[in-house]
């Protein structure tokens, strides 16, 4: 008799508990059916778990975590430590004269002349400049950032720095910044507007688009119609904008060859004493022959300063109507 009463009480308690949980999770549970299951020792554990899961899903998320995430997502300004960059040998944005500043002034003059001068009429997307190298670790990201910094110092030009090395993105890391959504998210459709992944910086006139997350179809995404339309918008929307695209090394990687079809100019970074002539020749052969192609010698020891970090030798091509590149030792 006592066992029967205990079972009845147990059924009532279990039915009441499940009914309450079901009400919280908007899930209908038959208390009579549940009571019978308890009596038979076969309570539906899956239903209880589902009810609990639904209840947990409806709970408000941690407001502190949400606040932090929203702050990160809504922070559209990249805070760049200029002093740190200068200490690491990058172009200085202060009045201090340095060898590297003078070298990049000389390089950018040719690039800007090609982009906005008489020759620009013969080059498609003349204001879009891809920076690449034959092999990894020859200094292309260092060169791309320095070009962007130097052009940002111009009074009448703005620069957009795009990290298209989606296999090994390095722009934000080099600038001491955390990775965030970028070009790949836009091409995938995860973000609807390119402005969502276009970040202003604390350096006036410099805007950056990160590479974003890695993706196994990165080559196809870069070759897509969406990318083509994006490049056209970059090239034509603002008459004073220069677009610097940091691309992967050319040899053995398809993305750079794809991007070469979009850019009007190419800067091929060559490491003095490190790059092989045969590799440089292979790299140039993979570029669009209609581009204006120039070379920057990086890590040159031909310098009077102790850093020996960078040396400019020549930039130019053999296009008809262009001046011959100067030859320096």
PyMOL commands that set and color helices and strands:
alter all, ss='L'
color gray80, all
select helices_A, chain A and resi 2-24+31-39+45-58+63-74+82-87+99-116+118-122+140-152+171-174+183-188+194-197+218-222+225-237+254-259+277-285
alter helices_A, ss='H'
color red, helices_A
select strands_A, chain A and resi 77-78+128-133+158-163+199-201+206-209+241-246+265-271+292-298
alter strands_A, ss='S'
color yellow, strands_A
deselect
rebuild
show_as cartoon
